[in-house]
Amino acid sequence: MSSAYLPLLRTPGAAVFFLSAAVGRVGIAMTGLGLIWLVHARTGSYGVAGLATAGFAVTEALIGPQLARLIDRFGQPRVLPFLLAAHGTAVAVVLAAGSPAAMIAAATCAGAAVPQFGALSAARWAHLLRADRAGELPTAFSLESLANATAFLLGPAVVAALGAAGNPAVASAVAATLILSGGGALAAQHRTAPPGHIPGTRTGRPAFVLLIAALHVAVGLYFGTMSVAISAFAVGRGTPGAAAPIILAASLGGLLSGWLYGLRRHRAPTAVQLVIVSAYLTGTALLLPFAPAPIWLGAAAVVAEAAVPPTLVLLAVRTERSVHPAVLTEAFTWNNSSSAAGSAIAAAVAGRLADSAGASAAFALAPAAGLALLVLAVTALRKSRPSRSPRRRGAGRVRRS
């Protein structure tokens, strides 16, 4: 662990809540794929498995921000136990259900009550560092990005191993155990939890918050495109086994990029940095449709993926600076939901393009997503610049961010 991250984890209580949230993240990363394995094993139908997983994802995206609003209102220690009880009960029903309808309904309920560990942990970092260590927030959010990326590397691999061994129910049970244990440990830590806020507290700049949500949609468009287009490319070349190594290489490249980004303080304002990384993503994503072979696609994917972790860190910093602490957990959760929405849209569009025109056409959505991100980042930069009055050139200054 680099010295840039050690001072953060030495902050009283920080390492404990970070590790608690990291454990829960692995459980969430296991849940979607675990439901597919479990429901298919019980029903023999990928259609039913897809409906159960979709129900989980949709309710997580739509209900999650509403639950985050309750957390902002009453505090994490008071709300989390109820969410964990509801989630654990729903998963138990999935494991015990004997009919497809019951499995789908229970999975949908499980998604509605799953804690958003990324938002919960990010809100705690903001609470701890906001007063006199705000300059360390980018490093803290880089650490969060590393934890999230690691979880989504480990989680699906564990599920695949257990499912292939004929134990899909064990995979879902392990996922639920990790969520409940991580969430329970987080709820027990009162000292680092942000306090609850009274209703009606000033929420910040709504228009700018919507702009940040749109930026997350653009990032989701890139994610959704890559997951489908890489698979279509590998299958189309007659090498379906190449998809997994390409995705793994891109993920590891992203991990390295996020780790390096958090090592140092960056002098440029975050709005300027966001424009730079968006332009980088757009330019490198142009390489993807023209990759002639799996090895070249892997290299191009690694180069492009390097832009994603810094982008997510910068968006987290922008969110923290744009909203009132009274709605910070909700804002972080809406960002996650926006990214998920963009990913779902892109996956559907990329799938149609891959069917009709091949993988290269699907990959063309990646630079389009980068371009959308760039346009929105330039818009955010313009909105963050100081406004100047023609009468008083020094009037209207705002903090550069």
C-alpha positions as CSV (number, residue, x, y, z in Angstrom):
1,M,0.0,0.0,0.0
2,S,1.5,3.3,-1.0
3,S,2.3,6.1,1.5
4,A,-0.4,8.2,-0.3
5,Y,-3.1,5.9,1.0
6,L,-1.7,5.0,4.4
7,P,-2.4,8.4,6.0
8,L,-6.1,8.0,5.0
9,L,-6.4,4.5,6.5
10,R,-4.6,5.6,9.7
11,T,-7.4,8.2,10.3
12,P,-9.3,6.9,13.4
13,G,-12.0,4.6,12.3
14,A,-11.3,4.8,8.6
15,A,-9.7,1.4,8.0
16,V,-12.6,-0.3,9.8
17,F,-15.4,1.3,7.8
18,F,-13.5,1.0,4.5
19,L,-12.9,-2.7,5.0
20,S,-16.5,-3.3,6.1
21,A,-17.8,-1.7,3.0
22,A,-15.3,-3.6,0.9
23,V,-16.6,-6.9,2.2
24,G,-20.1,-5.9,1.3
25,R,-19.1,-4.8,-2.1
26,V,-17.7,-8.3,-2.9
27,G,-21.1,-9.6,-1.9
28,I,-22.9,-7.2,-4.3
29,A,-20.5,-8.1,-7.1
30,M,-21.4,-11.8,-6.6
31,T,-25.2,-11.3,-6.4
32,G,-26.2,-10.7,-10.0
33,L,-24.2,-13.6,-11.5
34,G,-25.1,-15.7,-8.5
35,L,-28.8,-15.2,-9.2
36,I,-28.3,-16.3,-12.8
37,W,-26.6,-19.5,-11.8
38,L,-29.0,-20.3,-9.0
39,V,-32.3,-19.6,-10.8
40,H,-31.1,-21.4,-13.9
41,A,-30.1,-24.4,-11.9
42,R,-33.5,-24.5,-10.2
43,T,-35.7,-23.8,-13.3
44,G,-33.6,-24.8,-16.2
45,S,-34.5,-21.5,-17.9
46,Y,-32.1,-18.6,-18.6
47,G,-35.2,-16.5,-19.4
48,V,-36.4,-16.9,-15.8
49,A,-32.9,-16.3,-14.5
50,G,-32.6,-13.1,-16.6
51,L,-35.9,-11.9,-15.2
52,A,-34.8,-12.4,-11.6
53,T,-31.5,-10.7,-12.2
54,A,-33.2,-7.8,-14.1
55,G,-35.7,-7.4,-11.2
56,F,-32.9,-7.2,-8.8
57,A,-31.0,-4.6,-10.9
58,V,-34.0,-2.4,-11.6
59,T,-35.2,-2.1,-8.1
60,E,-31.7,-1.5,-6.8
61,A,-31.3,1.4,-9.3
62,L,-34.8,2.9,-8.6
63,I,-35.3,2.3,-4.9
64,G,-31.7,2.7,-3.8
65,P,-31.7,6.6,-4.0
66,Q,-35.0,6.7,-2.0
67,L,-33.4,4.5,0.7
68,A,-30.3,6.7,0.6
69,R,-32.5,9.7,1.3
70,L,-33.7,8.0,4.5
71,I,-30.0,7.3,5.4
72,D,-29.2,11.0,4.9
73,R,-32.2,11.8,7.1
74,F,-31.7,9.4,10.0
75,G,-28.1,8.2,9.7
76,Q,-26.5,5.0,8.6
77,P,-26.5,3.2,12.0
78,R,-30.3,3.6,12.3
79,V,-31.4,2.7,8.8
80,L,-28.9,-0.1,7.8
81,P,-30.2,-2.7,10.2
82,F,-33.7,-2.6,8.6
83,L,-32.3,-2.8,5.1
84,L,-30.1,-5.7,6.0
85,A,-33.0,-7.6,7.6
86,A,-35.2,-7.1,4.5
87,H,-32.4,-8.1,2.1
88,G,-31.5,-11.2,4.1
89,T,-35.1,-12.3,4.3
90,A,-35.6,-11.8,0.5
91,V,-32.5,-13.8,-0.3
92,A,-33.6,-16.6,2.0
93,V,-36.9,-16.7,0.1
94,V,-35.0,-17.0,-3.2
95,L,-33.0,-19.9,-1.8
96,A,-36.1,-21.7,-0.5
97,A,-38.6,-20.8,-3.3
98,G,-40.0,-23.6,-5.3
99,S,-41.6,-21.6,-8.2
100,P,-40.1,-19.3,-10.8
101,A,-42.6,-16.5,-9.9
102,A,-41.6,-16.6,-6.2
103,M,-37.9,-16.5,-7.2
104,I,-38.4,-13.5,-9.4
105,A,-40.5,-11.7,-6.8
106,A,-38.0,-12.4,-4.0
107,A,-35.0,-11.4,-6.1
108,T,-36.8,-8.1,-6.9
109,C,-37.3,-7.4,-3.2
110,A,-33.7,-8.3,-2.5
111,G,-32.5,-5.6,-5.0
112,A,-34.8,-3.0,-3.4
113,A,-33.2,-3.5,0.0
114,V,-29.5,-4.0,-0.9
115,P,-27.3,-1.3,0.7
116,Q,-25.2,0.9,-1.6
117,F,-21.8,0.4,0.0
118,G,-20.0,2.7,-2.4
119,A,-22.2,5.6,-1.5
120,L,-22.1,4.8,2.2
121,S,-18.3,4.6,2.3
122,A,-17.8,7.7,0.2
123,A,-20.2,9.7,2.4
124,R,-18.1,8.7,5.4
125,W,-14.9,9.8,3.7
126,A,-16.4,13.1,2.9
127,H,-17.6,13.5,6.5
128,L,-14.2,12.7,7.9
129,L,-12.1,14.8,5.6
130,R,-14.3,17.7,4.7
131,A,-13.3,20.0,7.5
132,D,-9.5,20.3,7.3
133,R,-8.3,17.5,4.9
134,A,-10.5,18.2,1.8
135,G,-7.4,18.0,-0.4
136,E,-7.2,14.3,0.3
137,L,-10.7,13.5,-1.0
138,P,-9.5,12.5,-4.5
139,T,-7.1,10.0,-2.9
140,A,-9.9,8.6,-0.7
141,F,-12.2,8.3,-3.7
142,S,-9.3,6.6,-5.7
143,L,-9.2,4.1,-2.8
144,E,-12.9,3.6,-3.2
145,S,-12.5,3.0,-6.9
146,L,-9.8,0.4,-6.3
147,A,-12.1,-1.4,-3.8
148,N,-15.0,-1.4,-6.3
149,A,-12.8,-2.7,-9.2
150,T,-11.3,-5.4,-7.0
151,A,-14.7,-6.5,-5.8
152,F,-16.0,-6.9,-9.4
153,L,-12.9,-8.9,-10.3
154,L,-13.2,-11.3,-7.3
155,G,-16.9,-11.6,-6.9
156,P,-17.8,-13.0,-10.4
157,A,-14.8,-15.3,-10.3
158,V,-15.9,-16.8,-7.0
159,V,-19.5,-17.3,-8.3
160,A,-18.3,-18.9,-11.5
161,A,-16.1,-21.3,-9.6
162,L,-18.9,-22.3,-7.2
163,G,-21.4,-22.5,-9.9
164,A,-19.2,-24.7,-12.1
165,A,-18.7,-27.0,-9.1
166,G,-22.4,-27.5,-8.8
167,N,-23.0,-25.2,-5.8
168,P,-25.0,-22.2,-7.1
169,A,-27.0,-22.0,-3.9
170,V,-23.7,-21.7,-1.9
171,A,-22.6,-18.8,-4.1
172,S,-25.8,-16.9,-3.4
173,A,-25.6,-17.7,0.3
174,V,-22.0,-16.5,0.4
175,A,-22.9,-13.3,-1.4
176,A,-25.7,-12.6,1.1
177,T,-23.4,-13.4,4.1
178,L,-20.8,-10.9,2.8
179,I,-23.5,-8.2,2.4
180,L,-25.0,-8.8,5.8
181,S,-21.7,-9.0,7.6
182,G,-20.2,-6.0,5.9
183,G,-23.4,-4.0,6.3
184,G,-23.7,-5.0,10.0
185,A,-20.1,-4.0,10.7
186,L,-20.7,-0.6,9.0
187,A,-23.9,0.0,11.0
188,A,-22.1,-0.7,14.2
189,Q,-19.5,2.1,13.6
190,H,-21.2,5.2,14.9
191,R,-18.1,7.4,15.2
192,T,-17.4,7.8,11.5
193,A,-21.0,7.9,10.3
194,P,-22.3,11.2,9.0
195,P,-25.0,12.7,11.2
196,G,-28.6,12.7,10.1
197,H,-30.0,15.9,8.7
198,I,-33.4,17.6,9.2
199,P,-35.7,17.8,6.2
200,G,-35.7,20.9,4.0
201,T,-31.9,21.5,4.3
202,R,-30.4,23.3,1.4
203,T,-29.4,20.7,-1.2
204,G,-27.0,22.6,-3.5
205,R,-27.1,23.2,-7.2
206,P,-29.8,21.0,-8.8
207,A,-28.9,21.8,-12.4
208,F,-25.2,20.9,-11.8
209,V,-26.2,17.7,-10.0
210,L,-28.2,16.7,-13.0
211,L,-25.2,17.4,-15.2
212,I,-23.1,15.1,-13.0
213,A,-25.8,12.4,-13.3
214,A,-25.6,12.8,-17.1
215,L,-21.9,12.4,-17.0
216,H,-22.4,9.1,-15.2
217,V,-24.9,8.0,-17.9
218,A,-22.1,8.6,-20.4
219,V,-19.7,6.5,-18.4
220,G,-22.3,3.8,-18.2
221,L,-22.7,3.9,-22.0
222,Y,-19.0,3.1,-22.3
223,F,-19.3,0.2,-19.8
224,G,-22.3,-1.3,-21.5
225,T,-20.8,-1.1,-24.9
226,M,-17.6,-2.8,-23.9
227,S,-19.2,-5.8,-22.1
228,V,-21.2,-6.7,-25.2
229,A,-18.8,-5.7,-28.0
230,I,-15.9,-7.6,-26.6
231,S,-17.9,-10.8,-26.3
232,A,-19.3,-10.3,-29.9
233,F,-15.8,-9.7,-31.2
234,A,-14.4,-12.9,-29.6
235,V,-17.3,-15.0,-30.8
236,G,-17.2,-13.5,-34.3
237,R,-13.5,-14.3,-34.6
238,G,-14.2,-17.9,-33.6
239,T,-12.3,-17.5,-30.3
240,P,-14.9,-17.1,-27.6
241,G,-12.4,-18.0,-25.0
242,A,-10.6,-14.7,-25.7
243,A,-13.3,-12.5,-24.2
244,A,-12.4,-13.3,-20.6
245,P,-8.7,-12.5,-20.9
246,I,-9.5,-9.2,-22.7
247,I,-12.0,-8.1,-20.1
248,L,-9.5,-9.2,-17.3
249,A,-6.7,-7.3,-18.9
250,A,-8.8,-4.1,-19.3
251,S,-9.9,-4.4,-15.6
252,L,-6.4,-4.8,-14.4
253,G,-5.3,-1.8,-16.5
254,G,-8.1,0.2,-14.9
255,L,-7.0,-0.9,-11.4
256,L,-3.4,0.2,-12.1
257,S,-4.6,3.5,-13.5
258,G,-6.8,4.2,-10.5
259,W,-4.0,3.3,-8.1
260,L,-1.5,5.6,-9.9
261,Y,-4.0,8.5,-10.1
262,G,-4.5,8.5,-6.3
263,L,-0.8,8.5,-5.6
264,R,-0.3,12.2,-6.1
265,R,-2.0,15.6,-5.7
266,H,-3.1,17.1,-9.0
267,R,-2.8,20.9,-9.3
268,A,-5.2,21.3,-12.2
269,P,-8.9,22.0,-11.1
270,T,-11.0,18.8,-11.3
271,A,-13.2,20.4,-14.0
272,V,-10.1,20.7,-16.2
273,Q,-8.9,17.2,-15.4
274,L,-12.3,15.8,-16.3
275,V,-12.1,17.4,-19.8
276,I,-8.6,16.0,-20.3
277,V,-9.5,12.4,-19.3
278,S,-12.7,12.6,-21.4
279,A,-10.7,13.7,-24.4
280,Y,-8.3,10.8,-23.7
281,L,-11.1,8.3,-23.5
282,T,-12.7,9.5,-26.7
283,G,-9.4,9.4,-28.6
284,T,-8.3,5.9,-27.4
285,A,-11.8,4.5,-27.9
286,L,-11.5,5.2,-31.6
287,L,-8.9,2.4,-31.7
288,L,-11.5,-0.2,-30.7
289,P,-13.6,-0.6,-33.9
290,F,-10.4,-1.1,-35.9
291,A,-8.7,-3.8,-33.8
292,P,-7.8,-6.7,-36.2
293,A,-7.2,-9.4,-33.7
294,P,-7.8,-10.3,-30.0
295,I,-4.4,-9.3,-28.9
296,W,-4.7,-5.8,-30.5
297,L,-8.2,-5.4,-29.0
298,G,-6.9,-6.3,-25.6
299,A,-4.2,-3.7,-25.9
300,A,-6.6,-1.0,-27.1
301,A,-9.1,-1.9,-24.3
302,V,-6.3,-1.6,-21.7
303,V,-5.3,1.8,-23.0
304,A,-8.9,3.1,-23.1
305,E,-9.9,1.7,-19.7
306,A,-7.1,3.7,-18.1
307,A,-9.4,6.7,-18.4
308,V,-12.3,5.3,-16.4
309,P,-11.1,5.2,-12.8
310,P,-9.8,8.8,-12.8
311,T,-13.1,9.8,-14.4
312,L,-15.1,8.2,-11.7
313,V,-12.9,9.7,-9.0
314,L,-13.3,13.2,-10.5
315,L,-17.0,12.8,-10.7
316,A,-17.2,11.8,-7.0
317,V,-15.2,14.9,-6.1
318,R,-17.4,17.1,-8.2
319,T,-20.5,15.5,-6.5
320,E,-19.1,16.1,-3.0
321,R,-18.5,19.8,-3.9
322,S,-21.8,20.3,-5.5
323,V,-24.3,19.1,-3.0
324,H,-25.1,19.7,0.6
325,P,-24.0,17.0,3.1
326,A,-27.7,16.5,3.9
327,V,-28.2,14.8,0.5
328,L,-24.7,13.4,-0.2
329,T,-25.5,9.7,0.1
330,E,-28.5,10.2,-2.1
331,A,-26.5,12.0,-4.7
332,F,-23.8,9.3,-4.7
333,T,-26.5,6.7,-5.1
334,W,-28.2,8.5,-8.0
335,N,-24.8,8.6,-9.7
336,N,-24.6,4.8,-9.4
337,S,-28.1,4.5,-10.8
338,S,-27.4,6.8,-13.7
339,S,-24.3,4.8,-14.6
340,A,-26.4,1.6,-14.5
341,A,-29.0,3.1,-16.7
342,G,-26.4,4.1,-19.3
343,S,-24.9,0.6,-19.2
344,A,-28.3,-1.0,-19.7
345,I,-29.1,1.2,-22.7
346,A,-25.7,0.7,-24.3
347,A,-25.8,-3.1,-23.8
348,A,-29.2,-3.2,-25.6
349,V,-28.0,-1.0,-28.5
350,A,-24.6,-2.6,-28.8
351,G,-26.3,-6.1,-28.9
352,R,-28.5,-5.0,-31.8
353,L,-25.6,-3.5,-33.7
354,A,-23.5,-6.6,-33.2
355,D,-26.3,-8.8,-34.5
356,S,-26.9,-6.6,-37.6
357,A,-23.5,-5.2,-38.5
358,G,-20.9,-7.0,-36.4
359,A,-18.7,-6.2,-33.5
360,S,-16.9,-3.2,-35.1
361,A,-20.3,-1.4,-35.3
362,A,-20.9,-2.2,-31.7
363,F,-17.5,-0.9,-30.7
364,A,-18.3,2.4,-32.5
365,L,-20.6,3.2,-29.5
366,A,-17.5,3.5,-27.3
367,P,-16.0,6.6,-28.8
368,A,-19.6,8.0,-29.1
369,A,-19.9,7.6,-25.4
370,G,-16.5,9.2,-24.9
371,L,-17.6,12.1,-27.1
372,A,-20.8,12.6,-25.0
373,L,-18.7,12.5,-21.9
374,L,-16.3,15.2,-23.4
375,V,-19.2,17.5,-24.3
376,L,-20.7,17.2,-20.9
377,A,-17.3,17.7,-19.2
378,V,-16.7,20.9,-21.2
379,T,-20.2,22.1,-20.2
380,A,-19.3,21.4,-16.6
381,L,-16.1,23.3,-16.9
382,R,-17.9,26.4,-18.3
383,K,-20.4,26.2,-15.5
384,S,-17.7,26.0,-12.8
385,R,-15.8,29.1,-14.1
386,P,-16.2,32.3,-12.1
387,S,-18.9,34.7,-13.3
388,R,-17.7,38.2,-13.8
389,S,-19.7,41.4,-13.7
390,P,-18.9,44.1,-16.3
391,R,-19.0,46.6,-13.5
392,R,-17.0,44.7,-10.9
393,R,-14.6,42.2,-12.5
394,G,-13.8,40.7,-9.2
395,A,-17.4,40.0,-8.3
396,G,-19.0,36.7,-8.4
397,R,-15.9,34.5,-7.8
398,V,-16.5,30.9,-6.9
399,R,-14.1,28.3,-5.7
400,R,-12.4,26.5,-8.5
401,S,-13.1,22.9,-8.5
